[in-house]
Amino acid sequence: ISTISRYLSSEMTGLPPICTGVRQKHRTHTDVVPPEAKARFVADPIIPLRARTTKEFQYVGSRRVSVSKVLYDSGKTWIMIHVLCAFQKEANAPSNTTDDSGINTRLLNAVYDVLLHTPPDTQKCVLKGAINSLLREWKSFKIKGTSLLQNPQYGSTATYVIFAHLLRQMASLAETDHHFLMHWFKKLSQKRFKLLVERLQLFISTRLYPGRPEDLPPMAKCSWWIPCATKVLSLLNAANSIVTPPIAPFTDFYNLTLDHTDFMDDYHTWQMHGNSSRFTFCQFPFILSTVVKKAIMQRDSEQQMISMARQTLVDKVSRRQRVDMSLLFLNIKVRRLQLVSDSLDELTRKRADLKKKLKVTFVGEAGLDMGGLTKEWFLLLIRRIFHTDYGMFTYTKDSQSYWFSSWKGDDCSEFRLVGALMGLAVYNSITLDIRFPPAVYKKLLTPPIGPCDPDTPVGMAALTLEDLLQIMPDIAHGLAELLSYEGNVEEDFYSTFQVFQEELGVIKPYSLKPGGEKIPVTNLNRKEYVHLYVDFLLNKSIYKQFAAFYHGFHSVCDSNALMLLRPEEVEILVCGSPSLDMGALQRGAQYENYSKTDPTIRAFWDVVLSFPLDLQKRLLHFTTGSDRVPVGGMPDLNFKISRLDVSTDWLPISHTCFNQLCLPPYKSKKDLRHKLTIAISNAEGFGLE
């Protein structure tokens, strides 16, 4: 220990202090100081190579009291500068590659792993060094920032002032430096990457809603804290997005504290100012959860609807005409036997009203639509259209998903209807039992806002072999074998840039590029061949059908809020989330002619909570028509259990339009489990075999 102490002390001998007597409350920002009044910063010191290894430092770290003495004796305010230099693999080595930051990550991790276990004096010493380090100008601040950012001390509110200034310096770096940081962040271990994300999220949440406001400066004096932290968090999000598979799920970047904030002012500011320097959370949509984005979309749609309705009412009144309150709704009247054609006609005629609240009436049937008829209309229509005999979509058993048929008709209006249905479901909070592969949602956001020019190409997403694997697994496996083949591709496969597709029983040739029938596939051009073939199968061969589907969806969802969404989030808005929490379902359940303490109800929940995941999904599908959960979670289902006063020989029944389960008063848990399992296991789910 004494050797290390002398080693560090000898290196720091004679180095002048950076500044003395700094007063935080009276500090003047350097940007407002005239150039002639600025003190000249000391050039970065030339640091000799360190001979100490990571293991030696870890050994010293295990002797916590000794580490404190070493750090304290080494010159307090200068310690961070020298420690930061020691983190470099080679002293004074250039750090201008995206592959290597030049930081000795093992040593860095070793330092920070023991830091919080050292005495308070040692930790204060390190923080003082960090303050002085931030006050210096460094030629390569991105290296220093990367090292300082991982300091575990910044998890404490007491260090937030220092942490905020570090974040401001990192956020203010040039775009090229941010590019380096992004690539360096992606090389962090998953554990340390997630810790950084959590630390930044906690910083933002605490600044927005502090538990003890007196522990932080007034918001008026530190309004820049949140923008800087969000910008640094965006670098981590960018790093996460360029790695396959991602280091962390995209949901880790959601700040759930923001779910309790009204974002309409933020959204309108974003729309007005775009990508200007004025900060809005909508500039960084990765931080907003799907709950927030759905609320923004619905509120935006409601405001547009109210504006349209107000104008209609004003026009009616000005003409002294009778005002009909039905103008406030999208009223759909359909016959059950002509469900598809009537729905298509109604939505086509009332295209201007698609953003209004939906009300459905079945011709010849009494009943007021309080939500149940609307849901029934969606369920019946989707089941009819997606039935394989209908011919619009093909079903893949392996992925249990649908894809557009290669049917080449002139009328694609029914594909437009399906797109409009999906948009209406989003705005009316209806979860649809539709299973599309992720590629569909990528195409729906290409571009995210429907173009004004109808001739502008839409849905031409950059899709990969991974996307094809979920739609046409046999073809995808064949193309993967072609890419990995080690022999002579041209001689052994004997393929050209011409492919064949069946249409109505007729095999037709298609060239992937001009003159493709004469261009052989070789070892050199096979990647191009695979790329063009995937593009043909997933984009060009179904362009007409998908374009109609795209325009149908965007005829309802034409809000700028779509720009905030990821493809995965669009899927969740349409189909719900696959994550089940049956405990949350139990807590939010409602009862009719039962109570939550009734023996039958207690037995029911004991059985359901003990079910494997597959049976829990079947129960949800049996009761609600879908095995997925709405964006707002289980409470949004309004799940109800009603008493069915019939013989206990009966099976349970359900009303999916109302998310209602009707349960006879079974006498034993065993009987309840048996009858419930039979009911949910034999309920027909469309599209599944």
Helices and strands as residue ranges (DSSP letters): H 2-12, G 24-26, G 30-32, G 35-37, H 54-62, H 64-73, G 76-78, H 79-86, H 105-115, H 120-135, H 141-149, G 152-155, G 157-159, H 160-171, H 175-185, H 190-208, G 213-215, G 219-221, H 225-241, G 250-253, G 256-260, H 264-273, G 281-283, G 285-287, H 290-318, G 325-328, E 329-334, G 336-338, H 339-349, G 351-353, E 357-362, H 372-386, G 388-390, E 393-396, E 401-404, H 413-427, H 438-444, H 465-469, H 473-484, H 489-493, E 498-503, E 506-511, G 516-518, H 526-538, G 540-542, H 543-556, G 560-564, H 567-575, H 582-588, E 590-592, H 599-610, H 613-624, G 634-637, E 640-643, E 653-655, G 656-658, E 660-663, H 669-681
